[in-house]
Amino acid sequence: MRRRWRESDWGRARKEQRQGGSAPKWVGNSFDVGVFLGVDILDENLNPGSRSSSSQATPSRDSAAPKIHVSAASPSAGAETFITAPSHFSTSPPEEPGPSNLSLNVSRDQESVRPVSASSSTALLAPSSSHHGQLVDQPSSREAELSNKTIPPPSAVVGNGHIPPLPSSDENKKGKGKGKGVHVHYEEPPAPPSEVLARRGSAVEETSAGAAEQATAENQVKWGDVIMRDRMLVRVSYTEDAVPTTFDESQNRTTRHLDNEGWVEYIVAWRKDRLELYADHHTPGKEWLTGHKRLAYVVPLGSSTTRLSLYSFVDLTFCLTCPPASLRIDGKRRPHIFGSYRGTNVFVFKVKCRTRAVDWVWNLWRHLGGQLPPAIEIRSPTLDTRVTIDVPSSDLDAAYTVFTRSNIIGLCTKFLGTAPEFRALMARERAEGATFALAWRHGAQLDWVWRERDVREQPRKWAVLCGLALAQGGKQAHLEIRRKRHLPTHLRMRDGTRLDEPPAVEGYLDRIRPNSQLKQSVYLVTHDGYLFALSPARAHPPPPPGTPEPSTEADNADTRRRAEVHRGQLQILDATGVSDLRNIVAVRRAFQLIPKQMERVSVPREADWEDTEAFWAQEERSESDDEDAGGEVGLGRVRDRARLRMRRSFELVLTSGRVVRFEAYSCAAAQEWIVRLRPLISYWKKRHQYDARLEMDIAHSSTGRPPITRPRPPARAKGHRHDVGVDSTPPDRDASLPDLDFFYNWCVMDACRPILKCGRLYGRKGWWGQYKHIQLVLVSANLVQFHISGRTSLHHRRDKVIPLLDAYLVSGYFAAQYLPEGQYDANAPPVARRYQDGLETDDGEEDTLFVVWYRPVTAAVGLGKSEGKGKGRGAEVPPLKAKRKAAVFRTRSRLERDAWVWAINVEIERLARAEREREEAVRSAGELLKA
């Protein structure tokens, strides 16, 4: 081989060059393709296996029409039913395989040589082996002149799929030494420009124009341009040991020798093949001198060891693990973290908006080589069935076109409604006015597909497909079609009767102090089973009866409903105290001139609450009640003013035995308060019982753990034997859980109620405070916290208001590891707990923990006050080192924690989208390094 190379033209030229100097000289006959040392490696006679192997590969073209397979989820459903959905996309039929009508013509005459057409009929190049989507450098003009032999396009392939061999250099004796290469052209002339520009759909897929259309956003920017940029809360860690490929909170809990930094807010910018993390300079004034922020860390996306993983599905934090990288583009020395040049850097990112975090994960997942599956399975928990839709593999835009929210919902409802086994169920859903939505589910957590535009009002074409990148701990999230459910407004009793939610009640009252008999004016209003107390000066009452309403087109029912919701939110923000209606045992009319302060009561357990006859006892009503004109006018008409005041009063008996008396405007008003409060108390006690049982059932099914307290066995009937008292069926972790959307209801996303979420939690101030029992209320843009002072009091005073503007929320192990030393023990055994509403749980501390990092402002935001209008401190762009406070909360169960985290994140995103101009200013604040 070496001897033959020396005797070749290249070997002799190399020898002459060494002997005679480095004068430029033309070497070789031509640039022969496939000829190596006189052997034509493209000759089919030398490669007999090429014909057979190539003949097996036939060109195929995927259609954009989705194929749908409807199958029952249960094993007993029988054989699967396959239904092909008609597509509304117009695609051209595939070409029939056969011999090409183009013949290969090789000519060495200069007159017959014509340039190869550079139109869009040029075939697509094979994709690069790199999965990072790097740009391929275009050849220069000098390189284009030297490329005098072209590769035949796919149209020159013969019927068996074999590419004809190019002529070897032995057949080209005429062109030897002239520097003229062999030109390959075809008898078919190039397509005219008008025909090229008129091509659409599949006709463009195999062309250079199709390649330009399929280029990602990352490939369409120049080096130095920013692809994505956001402010994020980042935790940086380092270890010298190897970390798993998928690094989530479970792996973080078991990883040893991991050095962590604190939570720091960075400016994260994505530039081509790397992420840049910027922070403020340590030296004051240096940013003014340099003109940019300090580059703190770099994540090399082009490295083969860089891995992306979802850290937590609950709060949508994601993680990137990578080797240390240089902070400079042309730097050769690796920077180090914690004094080491080796090892692995671990970056955990928390984006403020949930959909923005999903956008980051999706784009990074695609950039790092994430591939679409051949089909996506869509489950229907209500019908307990599954629908499989094929993913078009021709290009990404075709998949985006098929997998839109409206198209997928339409296809699923159409074919589930036509299937015989599901026709009756779908007809019942339609009769009830059901509307459907898509959601990605991971365990017992849901993430609804509800935002089709991003925070910059740009279309999110991947709004449905982005869930493919949400895999945590090796478990992939799956897509479900669920009914859009709001909070239920009725209950079904054991006997089958329907119990509707009673209307709320509000009004002005005077509270009578038991010792001094002094009056205290107060405004009471009920919202979702809670009794709020307000000052009469800030009561926000409804318009007086008889007020003329403006007759404008904008003042419709939806506008009035939003105004009523807004009024309720203002009432909650200005409330001085709150009381749970479950704490009230009885509502009765006052029957003593001097009220008692305490009274012995027999209170059953809340889980076993049943209405008694004494609770619904009719109150005495006399003719004098109808004759009472009310106010001072009514008092002036009677002699016994004290007795009339007693008749105007009603009492609330609490579970602690305390008696609280209120005086209404008139006797009729007192009677109305009693009639309205009793149904509300009864309904919400039953509602909380139902919610607790539902939560335990979902936790039992989703975690696979048996219930803590086994239910009582049924009573044995006379003459029958019951060997097994309770159902011993093991829980199914893959159960459909159709009631899961009750905790992830659409009232939170549509904000159709004044209270988005409310409940009792355990909270504390800062990291070192003591946990206290609190009442937490989520309203628009704010968290209102009420302190539960004791069982003897009616109202719990308001503690503080936490604004959600610029707030971050983290949960689980991410939050638990930042508790002070000694407050969190990861190895502590779970402790079983039972609460007053019957809820039983044994979840660990980290499964019930979440932390809100917020920036205190002077007023509440989002409700038409100074901060919500873009004025004041809250509207300013905060610096990266802005001081933040931490509010630590613990829930009763993991499912309750997940629902709270999801609801707060939804409200944070709604506030950020409402303040879009301000958020854009916050996102773009701070100069970056110029590439």
N, C-alpha and C positions, 0 to 999 in steps of 0.2 A: 504493500500500500504506500509506504514511504517512497519507494523507488519510482512508482508510477506518478506520484505527485511531483517529484523532482523533474521528471521528463515532460510534464504537462506545461502549457503556456504560463501558468501562474508560477510554477517552480522555476522555470528558466528566467522569467521576468524578475523574480525575487533575487536570483543569483546575479543577474546583470546589475540590478540596483545596488547590491552590496559592493560590486566591483567598480562600477562606474560613477557612483554618486546618486544624488536624489533628484535628478532632473525629471520633470513630469513626462510621462510616456503612457500611451494607451496600451492596455493589457487585455488580451483575450479577443475572441472573435465577436462575441455578443454576450448579453446577460441571459444566459440560457436558464430557463426554469426547469428544475428537476434533473439536470444533467450533472452528475458528480463523478469526476475522474473518468469521463467517457461513457458512463453507464447512465442510461435514461431510467430513473427510478419510477417514472410515471407510466412506463410501458406496461400495458395490461398483461403481456405474455410473461413478464417477470414476476407478476403478482397475481397468480391464478385465483387466489381467494378473494380478491377485491371485487370481482364481478358478482360473485354469489352473495357476498356480504352487503354490497351496495344495492343489489336488487331487492333486498328485503326491506329497505327503508323507502317507503312511499310517502310522498308529500301529503300532508293532512292539514286541514284548516278548521279551527274551532269556531263554531258559530256562537254568536252572542245570545242565542235563545236558551233560556235555562231549562234544564230537565228536572222535573219534580218527582220525587218518590214519596208517597204517603204510606206510612207504616205505623202500626200500633206499637206503643211502647211496652205494653205488658206481654209476657211470653205466651199468654193464653189467647192472644188476639188472632192467632192463625197465620195464614200466609200473607205476605206483604202484597200491597196493591201498588203498582207502578203507573203513574199518570204523567204523561208528557204535556207540559204547559205550552200553549201556543204563544210565541213571542211576538211582541209588538215592534221588534227591531227588524229592519230590512237588511238582509245580508245576501250577497251574491252567491249563487251555487258554486260549489268547488269544481275546479276544472277536471275533466276526465283525463286519467293518465294515458299516455300514449307517446308515440314518437314525435319529436319536435319538428316543426317545419323549417327550422333554421339549419342551414348547412355551414360547416366550418370552412372558411376560405382563407388560406395563408398566402400572402403575396409579399415579395421583396421589392417590387418596383415602387420607386418613390412616388410615381404619379398615382398609383392605385391605393396608396396609404391614406386613410382618412382617420381623423381623431375619433376616439371612443366617445359616445354620447355621455354627457354629464347630466342628463336629465334625471328625473326622479324614478326612472325605471331601473336604476342601478340597484342591484340586490343588496340587502342588509348584510353588514359584516357580522361575523360570529361574535357572540358576546365574550367579553373579557373574562378571564378566569378569576380576576379579583372581584370579590363581592362587595366592595366598598363604593362602587360607582365612580371611580376616578375618571377624569377626562383624559381622552387619548389625544396626544399631541398631533396636530395636523402636519403632514409633510411639507417641507419648504419647496420653493420653485425649482431649486437645484435637484432635490430628490424626485420631483415630479418628472424632470427631463430624463433622469436615469431610469425611470420605470417605464420601459418600452415594451413590456409584455404584460398583457392583462389576463385575468382569470375569467373564464367564461361564466356568464350569469346562469341562474337556474333554468332559463329558457333553452339553453344549449344542452341540457341533460337529456339523454335518450330515454326511451321508454322504460328500460330496466333500472333507471336511476344511476347509471354509470357515466362519469364525466369522461369525454374523449381525451386521449393523451395529446399533449402539445408536441409539435415536431422537435426532434432532437437536433443537436448542433451538427451532427454528421450530415444532415440533409441540407444544410445552409452553407454551402461552400462559396456562394457568390458574395455574401456579405462579410466575408472574413477580412478583418483588419480595417474596415471602413467605419467602425463605430456605430453602425446602424443596426438596431436590434430587429428581431422578428416581431412584426405587428400582427395581431389577431383581430379580425373584424368579421362581421356577419353580413349576410345578404340582406337582412331586414333593416331598413333605414330607421333612424331614431324617431321616436314618436314626436309629433308636433307639439309645441307649447300649449296650444288650446286643449288638446286631448289630455295632456299631463295635468293641467290645472282643473280639468273637469272630473278627475278621479275622486271617488268617495268610498268610504267604508273599507271593505276588504281589499279593494284594488290598490290601496295605499299601504297596506300592512307590510309587504315585503319590499318596500322601497325606502330610499333615503328620507323621503318626506315622512314616512311612517316612523322611521327612527327618530326624527326630530319631534314628532308628536309624543312619542313614548318616553322622551327624556324626562327625568325627574327634575323637580325644582332645584335640587342640589346641584345637578349638572348644568343647569341653565344660568348659573351665576358665575361671575368671575372670581378669581382668587382674591381674597380679602373682603368680598362682600359678605354681609351677615345674612344667613339663611333664617335663623330664628333667634329671638332675644327676649329674655324675661328676667325679672327679679325672682330669686328663689331662696328658700331657706335650705342650706346645705350643711351636712355633717361630713367631715373628712376624717377618714380612718386609714391606718397603715398597719400592715403585718408583713413579717418576713416569711411566714408560712404560706402555703398554697391555699387558695379559697375555692369553694365549689363553683361550678359553672353558673348555677342559678343561686344568687346570694339574696335571700329574703330574710324576714325577721326570725324565722325558725332557724335558719343557718347562722344568723348573727348571734343567736342565743347560745349556740354550741361552739362557735369559733373562739379559739383561745389565742392569747398573745396579740390582741387587737388594741392598738392605741387609738383613742378617739379624741378628736377636738370637739369643742362646743358647737352649738348651733350658731351659725353666722349667715347673714343675708348677703348674697353675692349677686352681681350682674353676670348672668350666664349667657354667652354668645356662641352660636354655632357658626364656624367658618370652615367650609369645605370638610377636611378630614380631621377636625379637632374641635373640642369644646374649650372655651376660654372662660375662666372665672376671675372676675375683677372685684376688687375691694378698695376701700379708701386708703390713702397713703398714711403711713405712720407719722410722717413729719408734716406739720401744718404748713399749708401754702405750697406744697410740692405739686399738687395737682394743677395749681395755677401756673407754675413754672413749666411743667412738662406738657400740660394740655390734655392729659388723659388720666384715667384711673390706674391703679396699680394692678398689674397682672399677677394674680396669686397662684393659680394652678392651671394646668393644661391637661385635658383628657384626649389622648391620641385615638381617634376613631379609625385610623388606618392601620393600627396595630392588629396583628392576628390574635393577640391575647386579650383584647378588649371585649368585654362581655356586658350585655344589657339584660337586666332582669327586673321584674316587678317586685318591689320590696314589700308592699302591703296593698291589697286590693281595697281595704276599708277606706283609707284616706288617700289612695292613689299616689304613693311615694314610689319612686323608681330608683334603681341603683346601677352604677357603672363601675366595673372593676377593670383596672388597667395597670401596666407597668409605669414607673416614673418617666415623665417626658420632659423635654427641654422647653423652657418658657419662651425661647426665641426660635424663630423659624429656621434660621441657619445655625442654631447652636448644636454643638457636638457633645457637650457635657450634660449628662442627665442631672436635673435637680433632685433634691431629696426631701423627704418629709420625715421629721423626727430623727434627723441625723443619719440617715442610711440611704445608700445609692441603689440598693436592691430591694426586692420584695414586691408588694402589690399595694396600690392605692385603692381605697374603697370610697366612692362618693355616693351619698344618698341625697336625692333631690326631692324637695317638696315645693310644688307650684301652688300658688294661691287658688287659682281656679281649677276645678276638676276637669272640665273639658279641655282646658289648655294643657293640663298634664297628660291627658290621653293623646292629644296631638303630638306632644313631644315624644311619647313612647312609640306611637305609630311611625313617625318619620324616622326616628333612630332605629327602630326595628327593621324597617325597610332598607335603610342605609347599610345596616350591618348584615344584610343577607336574608332577612325574613321572607319566606315564600308563602304564597297563598295555597291553601289546600285544594284538592280537586273538587270538593263538595263541602257544603256547610249544612249541618243538621240543625233544624229549628224545632224546638219542642213546644208543645202546647200543654201546660199544666192542667188547664181546665178539662180538656178532653183526654188527657193522658195519652197523647200520640205524638208522633214525630214526622216532620216533613224535611226531606233532603233535597236541596237545590244545588245543581252543579255550578261551579265557578268557571266562567269563561277564561281560558288560558291564553287567548290570543294576545291580549294586552290588558294593562291595568285599567284603562278607561272603560273598557267593556265591562269589567267587573264592577266598577263604580256605577255604571249605568244600570246594571241589573240589580245590584244590592243597594237600592235606596229604600228609605223607610216606607214610603207609600207603595212602592212596587212589591216589596216583600209582604207587607200586610195584605195587599190586594190579592196576591197569588195564594197566600195561605188561607184566607177566608173564603176565596172562591172555590178552591179544590176541597177544603174540608167541608164546605157546605154542599158540594155535589156528591161526596162519598156517602154511600148508603148508611154506613154504621155511625156517621157523625152528623147526618142531615138534621135529625131531630134536635140534637144538642145545640147546633148552630142556629136553628130556627128559634129556639128558646132564648138564646143570647140576643139575637136581633130583636125579638119581641120586647125584651127588657131595655132596649135602647143602648146596648153595649157598644163601646168603641174600644179598639185594640191598639196596643203599642208594643214595641220591641224592647227587650231588656237583656243585658248580659248578666248571667248569674254565675257566681263562684261560691259554692257552699250554700250558706244561708244569707248571702249578700247580693243585692241587685244594683245594677247600674243602668238606668233607663236611657234609651236612645231618644233624646228630646231636643238637642241643639244641632240644627243643620247649618248653622253659621258660627264662625269662631268669634273670639272677643274683638276682632277687627272688622266684623261683619263681612268676612269673606266666606264663600261656600266651603263647607267641610264635606267633600265628596266621600271621605272615608268614615262618615258618621256611623255607619253600620259595620263596616269591615274592621274598624279599629279594635274591636274586641278580640280579634285573633291574636293580638300582641299582649293581651292581659292574661298571662299565665304565671301563677305563683306556686312555688314549691313543686314544680312538675305537673301541676293540675291545671288544665286549660279551662277557661271560662266557656260556657256554652250559651247560645242564643235561644231566647224564648219569646213567644208571642203571648202576651198577657192582656187581660182586660184592664182598661184604665179605671181604677177604682179610687174614689175619694173616701174620706172617713164615713163609715156607715151611719145613717141617721135612724136606724131602727134595729130592734132585736127580735129574735125568735125565742119564745119561752119554751119550757119543756113540754107544755101541753099543746104547743103549736100556735099559740096566740102571738100576734105581732104587737110589739111595743115600740111606738114611734118616739123620737126625741122631742120632748116638750119645748115650747118656745122659751126664750130667755126673758128675764124680768129685770127691770132697773127703775130707780126712782130715788127721791129725796126722803130721808128719814132722820129722826132724832134718837140717838142712843142715850138711854137712861142709865146713869151711873148708880150702882146698887147702894152705895153708902151715902153719898151726898145728894142723890136724886137730881143731880144737875144734868142738863141736856148738852149733847154734843152733836152738832149737825154733821151729817155724813151722807154720801151718795153711794148706794150699793148697786152693783151690776153683776150679772152672772155671765160667764164665758166658759163653755166646754167643761161644766162641772165644777167650776171654781167661783167663789164669791169675792169680788174685788171691792175694796173700800177706797173712796176718793174724797178729796176735799170738794165741797160744793162750788168753790171758785174755779176749779179745774175739772169739772165733771164731764164736759163734752156731751151734753144731752142731745137727744134727737130734735129735729125741728118741731115747734109746737103744732098741735093739731089745727088744721084749717089754714095753714100757711100755703099761699098759692105757689104752685110749682111752675117753673119756666117751661114754656112749650117750645123747646128747641129740639132739633133732630138729634143733637149729641146727647141730650138728657134722656137716654133710654134706660131699660131695665138693667143692663150691664153696668152703665155708668153709676146708677144709684146703688147697685150692689158694691161696687168698688169704693164708693164714698162711705158706705156703711162699714165696710171692712177697715177702712182708714180711720174712721171714728173709733172703732173698737181698739185699734192698735194704740191710738193716742191715750185712751182710757187706761190701758195696761201700763204704758210708760209713766203715766202720772199717778198711778195707784200708790197709796201709802201702805196698804196691807192686802193680804189675800188669805182666804180660808178655803179648805177643801170641803165640798158638800158631804163627803163621806164622814166627816167628823160630827155631823148633826144627827142626833138621834130622833128628835121630835120637833115639830113646829106647831105651836098651840097659841091660843088666845090668852092674854093675861087675865088672871082671875083673882089676883091679890093686889091691894093698894100698894103695899110695900113689897117689892120683889125680893125673892130669895136669891142669895148669891151662889149657893151650892145645893145640889139635890142628888140623892142616891138613885142611880139608874142601873138597870140590868142590860148590859150591852153584849149581844152575841158576837161571835167572831165574824169579821167582815166577809170571809169566804163562805160562811153559812148564812148570810143575810137573807131574810125573807120578810116580806111585808106582813105586818100584823094588823089586827083590827084596831088596836089602840093608835097606830100610826095614822090611819085614815079616819079616825073618829070625827064625826060631824061636830062642828063648833056651834054653840048656842047663838042664835040670831034673833033679835027683837026688833020691834017697830022703831025704837029710838035710833037704831043704827041707820035706817033709811032717812030719818029726819035730821041727822047730823049734817049741817052745811059745811063743816070743816073749818080749820083754822081758828083764828080768834073770833070770827063771826059766830061760829057754832058754840064756842065756849061762853060767849056773852048771852046766849039764849037759855042756858040751864043754870040751876042753882048749885048742883053738886059737880063742880069742875073736876075734882079729883077722880070721881067715878067715871066721868066722860073721858078723861085722859087714859084711865085704865082700859076702857072699852076700845080706845083707839090703838092700843098697844098689842103686840104679839111677842112671843118669846121663842128663842132657839135654845134647845137643850143639847149640850155637847156630850161627847162620849166620856169626857172627864167628869161630868156631873155639874159643870158650870152652867148657869142660866144667864142668858144675855137678852135684855129687853130693848125693843125698838118701838118708837111711837110714830105712827103714820099721820098723814094730814087729816084723815077722817076715818070713821069706823068702816066704811065701805072699802077704803084703800087698804086697811089692815086685813080685812077679809080676803081681798084679792091677793095680797102678799102670801097669805097662808095657802090659798088655793094654787098659786103658781109655784111655790117652793116645794111643796110635797111631791108632785110628780117629778120634778127635777132631781130631788134627792134619791127617790126610788130608782129612777132610770140610770143615773150615773153610778150608783152602787152596783147595780146589775151589770152595767157596761164594764166596770173595772174587774168584776169577777170573770166575765167572758174574756177580756183581754189577757188576764193572768193565765187562764187555762189554755188559751190559744198560744201564748208565748211558751209555755211549758211543752205543749205538743210539738211546736216547731223545733224547739231545742232538743227534744227527745228524738225527733226524726232526723234532723240535720247532723247531729253529733254522733249518733249511734249509741249514746249512753242511756241506760234504763232510768226511769224516774226515781227520784230520791225516796219518796214515800209511795209505796204501792197503794193503789186505790182499794177501797173497801170492797170485799166480795159481796155480791148480791145476796139478798136474803133468801134462805133456802125455802122453797115452796114445800108444802106438806105433801109427802109421798114421793118426793123427787130427791135425787142425790146430785150434788155438785162437787165433783172431785177437784176441779180447778176453779178457783174463785175469780180470777182475773185473766185477762188476755195475756198470754205469755209469748206473743209473737215478737221476735226481735225487731228492733228498729231498722229502717232502710235508709241508709245515708244518701242514696240516689233517688229518694222520693221526689215527686213533682212539686209538693208544697204549694198548692194553689192559693193558700191564705197568706203567703209571704208578702204579697203586695199590700196587705193591710198595714204593715209597718213602714213600707216604702210607698205611701199613698200619694196621689197626685194633688192633694190639698197643699202639700209643701211646695210643689213646683209651680202650681197655678196661683198660690197665695189667695185662696178663696175664703179663708177664715182669718179672723184677727189673730188667733193663736196658731202658730205653725206647729209647735210641739211644746208639751208641758209635762212635768213629772217631778218626782222627788229624787234627788241625788245627794251625794256627799261631796262637798267642796271645801276648799280652803284657800286662803290668800297666800300667794307665793309658794316657795318650796318648803318652808319650815313651819307653816301654820298647822293648826290642828283641824282635822276633818270635822265638819259640822253638817248636820242635816239641813238641807236647803230645799227650796222650791224654785226650780229653774223654768223660765218661760222664754221661748223663742218667738220673737215678733220680727217685723220687718227691720232688718239691718242691725238688730240689737238682741243681746241676751240680758234678760231682767232676772236678777237674783233676789229672792226673798228669804230672810232668815227665819227659821222655825224656832221660836223662842221657848215654847213649851206646850204641853197638852191643855193647860188651863186657859189659854188665851184663844180668842176667836180668830184674830187676824195676825198674820206674820208680817212683820214690818219689812219694807223694801231695804235691801242691803246695798246693792250697787247695780249699775247698768254697764254692760260690757259692749262697746261698739265693735262691730265686725268689719269696719273699714280698715284695710291693710292688715287684717288678722290672718294668722296661720293656725291650722289645727292638725295635730299629730296624735297618734294613738298607739296602743299596744306596746311592744317592746321598745320601739323607738322613743316613746315617752317615758317608759318605766326606768330605762337605764340612766336617765338624767335626774332621778330623784336623789336626794342626799344619801350619803352612805349610811347604811343600816336601816333605811326605810323600805327597801325592796329586797326580798329574798326570792330568787328565781326557783329555788329548790323547796320552797314551802309547800306542804301538802294542801290540797283544796279543802275548804271548810264548807260544809253544807249549811245553808241558810234558808229560813222561811220567813216571809213577810206577811203583813197584816191582810193583804188581799189574796193570800193563798199561794203566791209565787214561791217556788222552790228552786234553788240554784246552788251550784257548787263551783262556779267559774273562778279561775285564779285572778290575782290582782291585776296582772298586766292585760288580761282579757276584758277588764271592766274599766280601764283607765284611759282618759284622753285629756290633752292639755291644749288650751287656747292661748296663743301668744298674740297680744293685742297692744295697740298704741292708744293710750288714754287721750281723749279729746274733751273739750269743754261741754259739749252738748251731744244729744243723740243724733244720729244721722239717718238719712233715708226716709224721713217722715215730714218733709217740708220745712225742717228747721234750718239753721244757718249752715250746717255742714252739708246737708243734702242739696243745697242750692249752689254748691261750688264756691262758697265763701267761708272764711274763717280758717282756723288752724287745721281742721280736718281735710280741707281741700288743697293744702299745700303739699308739694312733693317732699316726702320725708327723706332724710339722708339715710345712707346704708347703716350708719351707726346710731340710728334713732333708738332711744330708750323704749323698751317694751316691758310690759308686765305679763306675768304668767298666771293663769287661772287653772288649777288642777281639779279635775272632777272624777268621781268614781260612780259608776252605775251599779245596779243590782245584778245584772246579767250581761253576758256578751252580746246577745241579740239586742238588748236595749242600748248598749254602747254603740253598736254598729248603726242602729237607726238614728241615734243622736248625731253621730259623726256625719252621716250622710245628709241629714236635714240641715245641719249648720253649714256644711260645704255648699249645699245648694243655695242657701241664702247669701253666702259670701260671693258666689259667682253672680247671683242676680244683682247684688249691689255693685259689683265691678262692671257689669254690663250696663247698668243704669248710669254709671259715672265713666262712660267710655272715653271721653276726651281727657279726663284727669288720669285714667289708667294708662292711656297712651303716653301722656307726659311722664308718668312714673316709669314706664317701661323704657322710654328713650332717654331718660336723664343719665348723664355721665358719658364722657367721651372714651372711646376705646383706642387701643393701639392701631396705628395705620400699618396695614400689611404691605 
